[in-house]
Amino acid sequence: MSDNAENANTAYWKANVTQIVVSLIIWFIASYGFGILLVDPLNAIEFGGFKLGFWFAQQGAIYVFLILIAVYAIRMNALDRRYGVDEQ
C-alpha cells in the first residue's frame, strides 16, 4: 500500500472516529445532562405543556438520538464519497 493510500485511510478513519465522538458527546449531553443533571433548572421551562426537564428525560433524548442517526448517515455518506469508499 502506498503512503498516499495509507494517509487517505488514516484521514478517513480519523474523520469517522471524530464524527462518532461528537455524536456521542451530543447524545450524552441531551440524555444525561438535560434529562438528569439539569432537570431541575429545565423544569422551570414548559414545552408542549410539559416541563422541559421531564420532556428531555422521557422523549427529547430519543428525538435527539434519532436526529443524530440521520445526521451521522448523511455525513458518513459525504465522507465516503470524499474518500472514494462509497457503495455506488
PyMOL CGO cylinders between C-alpha atoms (Angstrom):
from pymol import cmd
from pymol.cgo import CYLINDER

trace = [
    CYLINDER, 0.00, 0.00, 0.00, 1.42, 3.40, -0.94, 0.3, 1, 1, 1, 1, 1, 1,
    CYLINDER, 1.42, 3.40, -0.94, 1.96, 6.21, 1.52, 0.3, 1, 1, 1, 1, 1, 1,
    CYLINDER, 1.96, 6.21, 1.52, -0.75, 8.23, -0.23, 0.3, 1, 1, 1, 1, 1, 1,
    CYLINDER, -0.75, 8.23, -0.23, -3.36, 5.49, 0.23, 0.3, 1, 1, 1, 1, 1, 1,
    CYLINDER, -3.36, 5.49, 0.23, -2.24, 4.94, 3.81, 0.3, 1, 1, 1, 1, 1, 1,
    CYLINDER, -2.24, 4.94, 3.81, -2.58, 8.65, 4.58, 0.3, 1, 1, 1, 1, 1, 1,
    CYLINDER, -2.58, 8.65, 4.58, -6.04, 8.68, 2.99, 0.3, 1, 1, 1, 1, 1, 1,
    CYLINDER, -6.04, 8.68, 2.99, -7.12, 5.67, 5.06, 0.3, 1, 1, 1, 1, 1, 1,
    CYLINDER, -7.12, 5.67, 5.06, -5.80, 7.28, 8.23, 0.3, 1, 1, 1, 1, 1, 1,
    CYLINDER, -5.80, 7.28, 8.23, -7.56, 10.56, 7.45, 0.3, 1, 1, 1, 1, 1, 1,
    CYLINDER, -7.56, 10.56, 7.45, -10.81, 8.72, 6.66, 0.3, 1, 1, 1, 1, 1, 1,
    CYLINDER, -10.81, 8.72, 6.66, -10.82, 6.80, 9.94, 0.3, 1, 1, 1, 1, 1, 1,
    CYLINDER, -10.82, 6.80, 9.94, -9.81, 9.88, 11.92, 0.3, 1, 1, 1, 1, 1, 1,
    CYLINDER, -9.81, 9.88, 11.92, -12.77, 11.78, 10.44, 0.3, 1, 1, 1, 1, 1, 1,
    CYLINDER, -12.77, 11.78, 10.44, -15.04, 8.78, 11.11, 0.3, 1, 1, 1, 1, 1, 1,
    CYLINDER, -15.04, 8.78, 11.11, -13.98, 8.49, 14.76, 0.3, 1, 1, 1, 1, 1, 1,
    CYLINDER, -13.98, 8.49, 14.76, -14.31, 12.26, 15.21, 0.3, 1, 1, 1, 1, 1, 1,
    CYLINDER, -14.31, 12.26, 15.21, -17.89, 12.09, 13.89, 0.3, 1, 1, 1, 1, 1, 1,
    CYLINDER, -17.89, 12.09, 13.89, -18.70, 9.24, 16.29, 0.3, 1, 1, 1, 1, 1, 1,
    CYLINDER, -18.70, 9.24, 16.29, -17.18, 11.04, 19.30, 0.3, 1, 1, 1, 1, 1, 1,
    CYLINDER, -17.18, 11.04, 19.30, -19.05, 14.28, 18.55, 0.3, 1, 1, 1, 1, 1, 1,
    CYLINDER, -19.05, 14.28, 18.55, -22.31, 12.34, 18.17, 0.3, 1, 1, 1, 1, 1, 1,
    CYLINDER, -22.31, 12.34, 18.17, -21.77, 10.54, 21.47, 0.3, 1, 1, 1, 1, 1, 1,
    CYLINDER, -21.77, 10.54, 21.47, -20.99, 13.79, 23.28, 0.3, 1, 1, 1, 1, 1, 1,
    CYLINDER, -20.99, 13.79, 23.28, -24.17, 15.41, 21.95, 0.3, 1, 1, 1, 1, 1, 1,
    CYLINDER, -24.17, 15.41, 21.95, -26.20, 12.33, 22.91, 0.3, 1, 1, 1, 1, 1, 1,
    CYLINDER, -26.20, 12.33, 22.91, -24.67, 12.30, 26.40, 0.3, 1, 1, 1, 1, 1, 1,
    CYLINDER, -24.67, 12.30, 26.40, -25.48, 15.98, 26.93, 0.3, 1, 1, 1, 1, 1, 1,
    CYLINDER, -25.48, 15.98, 26.93, -29.06, 15.54, 25.70, 0.3, 1, 1, 1, 1, 1, 1,
    CYLINDER, -29.06, 15.54, 25.70, -29.80, 12.36, 27.65, 0.3, 1, 1, 1, 1, 1, 1,
    CYLINDER, -29.80, 12.36, 27.65, -27.73, 12.50, 30.83, 0.3, 1, 1, 1, 1, 1, 1,
    CYLINDER, -27.73, 12.50, 30.83, -27.12, 16.24, 31.04, 0.3, 1, 1, 1, 1, 1, 1,
    CYLINDER, -27.12, 16.24, 31.04, -30.59, 17.55, 30.20, 0.3, 1, 1, 1, 1, 1, 1,
    CYLINDER, -30.59, 17.55, 30.20, -32.55, 14.53, 31.39, 0.3, 1, 1, 1, 1, 1, 1,
    CYLINDER, -32.55, 14.53, 31.39, -30.81, 14.00, 34.75, 0.3, 1, 1, 1, 1, 1, 1,
    CYLINDER, -30.81, 14.00, 34.75, -28.25, 16.63, 35.80, 0.3, 1, 1, 1, 1, 1, 1,
    CYLINDER, -28.25, 16.63, 35.80, -30.06, 19.77, 34.61, 0.3, 1, 1, 1, 1, 1, 1,
    CYLINDER, -30.06, 19.77, 34.61, -33.61, 18.53, 35.11, 0.3, 1, 1, 1, 1, 1, 1,
    CYLINDER, -33.61, 18.53, 35.11, -34.46, 20.98, 37.91, 0.3, 1, 1, 1, 1, 1, 1,
    CYLINDER, -34.46, 20.98, 37.91, -33.44, 24.18, 36.08, 0.3, 1, 1, 1, 1, 1, 1,
    CYLINDER, -33.44, 24.18, 36.08, -35.04, 22.91, 32.85, 0.3, 1, 1, 1, 1, 1, 1,
    CYLINDER, -35.04, 22.91, 32.85, -38.30, 22.11, 34.65, 0.3, 1, 1, 1, 1, 1, 1,
    CYLINDER, -38.30, 22.11, 34.65, -38.79, 25.87, 35.07, 0.3, 1, 1, 1, 1, 1, 1,
    CYLINDER, -38.79, 25.87, 35.07, -39.43, 25.97, 31.29, 0.3, 1, 1, 1, 1, 1, 1,
    CYLINDER, -39.43, 25.97, 31.29, -42.54, 24.42, 29.75, 0.3, 1, 1, 1, 1, 1, 1,
    CYLINDER, -42.54, 24.42, 29.75, -42.52, 22.74, 26.36, 0.3, 1, 1, 1, 1, 1, 1,
    CYLINDER, -42.52, 22.74, 26.36, -45.76, 21.47, 24.86, 0.3, 1, 1, 1, 1, 1, 1,
    CYLINDER, -45.76, 21.47, 24.86, -47.46, 21.62, 28.25, 0.3, 1, 1, 1, 1, 1, 1,
    CYLINDER, -47.46, 21.62, 28.25, -44.72, 19.58, 29.94, 0.3, 1, 1, 1, 1, 1, 1,
    CYLINDER, -44.72, 19.58, 29.94, -41.74, 20.65, 31.99, 0.3, 1, 1, 1, 1, 1, 1,
    CYLINDER, -41.74, 20.65, 31.99, -38.67, 20.70, 29.73, 0.3, 1, 1, 1, 1, 1, 1,
    CYLINDER, -38.67, 20.70, 29.73, -36.53, 18.55, 32.03, 0.3, 1, 1, 1, 1, 1, 1,
    CYLINDER, -36.53, 18.55, 32.03, -39.24, 15.89, 32.16, 0.3, 1, 1, 1, 1, 1, 1,
    CYLINDER, -39.24, 15.89, 32.16, -39.70, 16.10, 28.39, 0.3, 1, 1, 1, 1, 1, 1,
    CYLINDER, -39.70, 16.10, 28.39, -35.97, 15.57, 27.75, 0.3, 1, 1, 1, 1, 1, 1,
    CYLINDER, -35.97, 15.57, 27.75, -35.89, 12.61, 30.13, 0.3, 1, 1, 1, 1, 1, 1,
    CYLINDER, -35.89, 12.61, 30.13, -38.92, 10.96, 28.52, 0.3, 1, 1, 1, 1, 1, 1,
    CYLINDER, -38.92, 10.96, 28.52, -38.85, 11.92, 24.84, 0.3, 1, 1, 1, 1, 1, 1,
    CYLINDER, -38.85, 11.92, 24.84, -36.31, 14.60, 24.00, 0.3, 1, 1, 1, 1, 1, 1,
    CYLINDER, -36.31, 14.60, 24.00, -33.27, 12.37, 24.29, 0.3, 1, 1, 1, 1, 1, 1,
    CYLINDER, -33.27, 12.37, 24.29, -34.90, 9.84, 21.95, 0.3, 1, 1, 1, 1, 1, 1,
    CYLINDER, -34.90, 9.84, 21.95, -35.60, 12.56, 19.36, 0.3, 1, 1, 1, 1, 1, 1,
    CYLINDER, -35.60, 12.56, 19.36, -32.03, 13.83, 19.64, 0.3, 1, 1, 1, 1, 1, 1,
    CYLINDER, -32.03, 13.83, 19.64, -30.77, 10.27, 19.15, 0.3, 1, 1, 1, 1, 1, 1,
    CYLINDER, -30.77, 10.27, 19.15, -32.90, 9.82, 16.00, 0.3, 1, 1, 1, 1, 1, 1,
    CYLINDER, -32.90, 9.82, 16.00, -31.68, 13.13, 14.60, 0.3, 1, 1, 1, 1, 1, 1,
    CYLINDER, -31.68, 13.13, 14.60, -28.09, 12.11, 15.35, 0.3, 1, 1, 1, 1, 1, 1,
    CYLINDER, -28.09, 12.11, 15.35, -28.57, 8.87, 13.42, 0.3, 1, 1, 1, 1, 1, 1,
    CYLINDER, -28.57, 8.87, 13.42, -29.82, 10.77, 10.36, 0.3, 1, 1, 1, 1, 1, 1,
    CYLINDER, -29.82, 10.77, 10.36, -27.04, 13.37, 10.58, 0.3, 1, 1, 1, 1, 1, 1,
    CYLINDER, -27.04, 13.37, 10.58, -24.42, 10.63, 11.02, 0.3, 1, 1, 1, 1, 1, 1,
    CYLINDER, -24.42, 10.63, 11.02, -25.68, 8.74, 7.96, 0.3, 1, 1, 1, 1, 1, 1,
    CYLINDER, -25.68, 8.74, 7.96, -25.67, 11.89, 5.83, 0.3, 1, 1, 1, 1, 1, 1,
    CYLINDER, -25.67, 11.89, 5.83, -22.21, 12.98, 6.99, 0.3, 1, 1, 1, 1, 1, 1,
    CYLINDER, -22.21, 12.98, 6.99, -20.75, 9.49, 6.57, 0.3, 1, 1, 1, 1, 1, 1,
    CYLINDER, -20.75, 9.49, 6.57, -22.13, 9.24, 3.02, 0.3, 1, 1, 1, 1, 1, 1,
    CYLINDER, -22.13, 9.24, 3.02, -20.41, 12.55, 2.23, 0.3, 1, 1, 1, 1, 1, 1,
    CYLINDER, -20.41, 12.55, 2.23, -17.21, 11.33, 3.89, 0.3, 1, 1, 1, 1, 1, 1,
    CYLINDER, -17.21, 11.33, 3.89, -17.36, 8.05, 1.95, 0.3, 1, 1, 1, 1, 1, 1,
    CYLINDER, -17.36, 8.05, 1.95, -17.74, 9.95, -1.33, 0.3, 1, 1, 1, 1, 1, 1,
    CYLINDER, -17.74, 9.95, -1.33, -14.87, 12.29, -0.46, 0.3, 1, 1, 1, 1, 1, 1,
    CYLINDER, -14.87, 12.29, -0.46, -12.50, 9.37, 0.18, 0.3, 1, 1, 1, 1, 1, 1,
    CYLINDER, -12.50, 9.37, 0.18, -13.84, 7.18, -2.65, 0.3, 1, 1, 1, 1, 1, 1,
    CYLINDER, -13.84, 7.18, -2.65, -15.18, 4.37, -0.49, 0.3, 1, 1, 1, 1, 1, 1,
    CYLINDER, -15.18, 4.37, -0.49, -18.87, 4.90, -1.18, 0.3, 1, 1, 1, 1, 1, 1,
    CYLINDER, -18.87, 4.90, -1.18, -21.05, 1.99, -2.21, 0.3, 1, 1, 1, 1, 1, 1,
    CYLINDER, -21.05, 1.99, -2.21, -22.20, 3.45, -5.51, 0.3, 1, 1, 1, 1, 1, 1,
]
cmd.load_cgo(trace, "trace")
